[in-house]
Amino acid sequence: MVAEFDLFIGIDWSGAKGSSHRGIAVSEAKFGCTAPKIVSPPKNLRYWSRSKVIEYLIKRSNEKKVLAGIDFAFSYPFFDEMSFFPGIKEAPTTALELWALINRININSSDFYGGLIWKDPTFSCFYNSPGNKGEKFRSRRRLTENWAKRIKSPSPTFNCVGPAGVGTGSLAGMRILNEIGHRACRWPIEKTLKNRLTLVEIFPSYYFALSGIRPIKGDHARIKVLNKALEFFGSELLPESFVINGPDFDEADALISSAAIRALAANKTNWIVPKEAMKEGWIFGVEYNDKIS
């Protein structure tokens, strides 16, 4: 049985320092096929903060049943070495323990920033971070990333450097998952879809690739290209006059994500993931078939 939702939210994320982030973009797509729309930050704010994103998600889920996708890795590789942090005694062994650890190390950082772990004497060695490539950093991959590379390969989760470095946003995101607690189903770590709010991990470039588009050099921000992707996911189109904003055309990523998860959520196979996903997380929409090796 497929869970029914009233509203689908796509969030292009940022792990940057500070309390106001140009790189965060939020889009809503209603149930059905209407074109998604960009959601502006709260009044008197030029840009979103991560704290305000949480408030917004809780508010919307009080009004409607929400499926929200956020662009960060919900967890780290575990099963390649049977540990998130190989060789560390009493390292976390569940995603919830991992989120709590990252939150504890960064507890004094504002707006859920997570980069203080790069200076931690125990864990810094696992990260490729600004100014320091840890001696234990490797290009490790979660099971979902290995499956995704058939369409589009994600960046390794411990990489926190460069435009493709998903690691910084993931650190902030895991603090958000820890904070929101059981006010949401944090899928597929948790699988109770009866909550008013269900959070899933998204990968906007994967959705563009599914539609036959390579989102490079801002090509996906041309309205004709974005509309082609929206059409692939059964969405009505945006007007030709629509202007896509954001330092990396972040609004395009948010828009395609809200439309994509709306379409993908209707297919029950997208809710079927391997047991490993309860530790490592899963990119929503990455197809898993245990009969394919």
N, C-alpha and C positions, 0 to 999 in steps of 0.2 A: 504494500500500500504506500502511495506517495503522499507526503504531507502537503497540505494546502496552505498557501500563504496569500496575503492580500497585497503585500508591498515587497519590492525587491530593491535593495540598496547596494550600490557599488562604491567602494571607497578606495581611491588611490592614496597611498599612505606616505608618511615621512618619519624618519627616525632622528631628524636633526635636533640639535640643541635649541633651547628657547621655548617660548610659549605661544608663538604665532608662526605658522608654517605655510609658505606659499605653495609647497608641494602637495598639500592635502586637497583633494577634490572629492566631492560627494555628489552622487547621482541617484535619483529615484526612478523606478519603473513600476507602474501600477500593474496589477493582475490584468492579463489580456494581451493586447498588442500595441498599445499606444506608445509613441516615442518617449524614451526616457528624458528626464530633465535634470539640469544642474540645480543643486540646492546651495544657496548662498550661506555664508557663515552667519551666526546670530547678529542681530542688530548691534551697531557700534563697533563691530570687529571687521577688520579688513580681510583677515585670513582665519582659517580654522586653527584651533588648538586641539591637541589630542583629548584633553579633558572635556572640551565642548563636544567632541565627537561622541564620547560616552553618554553625555547628557542627552544629546540629540537621539541616539539609538534607543535609550530607555524611554524617552518621551514618545517617539513614534511607535514603539512596541506597546505602549499603553493605549494607543489609538487603533492599531492594526496589528495583525500577525505578520511579523517581519522576517524575511531571510536577508541577511546582510553579509556581503563578501568584502573582506579587507585584504589588501595586497601585502601580506607578509607571511613568512613561514611560521606556522603555529608551534613547531617543535624542531628538534635536531635529529640527525641520523643516530640511530641506536643499534640496529641489527647488523650493520656491517662489522662492528667491533664489540657488540653486546654491551655498549655503554655510550652515554652521551659524551662523557669525558673519560676516555680509557686511561686506566692507571691511577685514577684518583679515588682514594678510599672514601666511602660514604658519599659518592657522587649520586645525584638524583637518579631514580630509576623509573619515574613516571613523568608524564608531561606536567601534571599539576605540581609535582615537586620541583621540576625544572623552572616553571614560572615563578614559584615562590622564592627559589634561590636567586634568580635574576632580579626580582623585585627587592629582595633583602640587600643585595650588594649595592643597588642603585637607589635605596630608599630616600636619600637626601637630594636626589636630582629632581628638578621640577618638570612638570608636565610629562611624566612617565619616560623621560630620557633613560637610556639603558647603557650608555657607553662607559660607565665607570668600571665595568667588568674587564675592560682592556688594561686596567692598571692593577687588577687583583692578582696577588702573588700566586694563587693557585690556578686560576682559570685563564689568565691573559695569554698563556702560551698556545692556546687552541685557536686563537683568532688571527686573521690577517686584518689588522686595524691600522688607522692612520699613524704612521711613524713607527710601527712595529709589526713585523711579520713573525708571529709566534713560532717557536721551534717545533711545536706539535701540530701546526696548521697543515691540513691536507684537504684536497678537493673531495671531501666525502659527500655522498649522495644518499638521500632518503629513498625509500622504495617508490614513493610517488614521483620523485624527480626522474628516476630511471624509467618509469612508465611514460612520463610526460615527454621525454626526449624523442619519442617516436614522432611527435608533432613539433615540439619546441623545447629546448633544453634550458631549465632554470639555472641561475647562478648558485654555487654552493652556499649553504646557509651560514657558514663561519666566515665568509668573506665580507668584510665591512669597508672595502675600499673600491672606489670607482663608481661609474654610473650604473653598473649592473650589480653592485654590491647590495644584496638583499639583507645582509646581516644586521646593519644598524637599525633599519626599520623593524626587523624581527625582534630585536631586543626590546624596543619600545612597545611593540605589539604584544609580546608575552607579558609585559607588565600590565597592559590593558586587560588581557585575558584573566590574569590573576585578580585584578581589581573588580572586574565585572561579576566574577564568581558565578553563583547559580541563578543570577538574574537572567542568564542566557544559557542556551545549549551551545557548548563550544565543540562543534562537530568536527571530526568524528571521535575526538577524545571522549566526548559524551554523545549518546545517540538518542536521547529522549527528545523527540521533535514536537512534543506537546507544549513547549515553552512559547511564550508570546514572541520571543526573540531567539533566532538561531543564527550563530555566527559561523561562517565558512571561510576557508583560505582561498584566495583567488590569485590568478596569474594572467593579467590582461593581455600580455603578448601571446599567450597560449590561445586565447579566444580569437584574437586577430588571425593567428596562424590557422586555426580551425576553419576560418572563413576564407582562407586562401590569400591573406594579406600579410606581408612582411612589414611590421611597424618600425622601419628604420628611417633615420634622417627626417623624422616628423611627417612621413608620408601619410600615416594614419590620421593626421590632424587635418588633412584636406577633406572637406565636407563630402565630396563624392566618394572618397575611399571609406570614410567612416560610415556613410549610409549603405555602402555595399556590405559592410560587416553587419550592420544592424539588420539589413534585409535577410541575411543568412540566418539570423536568430529569430526570424519571424516578427520583427518589430516594424512599426511604421517609421517613416524617415523624418529626419530633421530638416527644417527649411534650408534652402540653398544659402540664405543669408546668415546662417548660424555661425558665430565666431567661437573658436575653441581656444581657451586660455590655459595658462599654467606654464611654469618655466620649462617643463618637458612635455608640454601639451597634456598635462595631467587630466584635464577634463575629458579628453578622448578616452583615456583608460577607464575612468569612472563610468562614463556613458556606456561603453561596450560591455563592461562588467555587469552592470545592472540588467542590461538586456540579455546577456548570455546566461546569467544564473536563473533568470526567469524562465528561459527556454529549457535549460538543462535540468532544472528542478522537476520538471514534469515527466522526466524519463526515470523510471525506477532503477535502472541499471547504474545511474550516477550516484545512487545512495548505497550501492554495494561496494564495499572496500575490504581489503584484507585485514586480519586481526592486528597486523603490525601498525596499522594506522592509528590505533588507540594510544600508541606511544609516540609515533613520528608525525602524526597529522596527515592530511591528504589535500591536494589541490582539487577544489571542486570542479567536476567535469572531466577530469582525467580518467579515462576508461580503464577499468581493471577487469581482466579476464584470466582466471586461474588456470585456464586450459592453454594459455599462451605463455611460453617461457621466454 
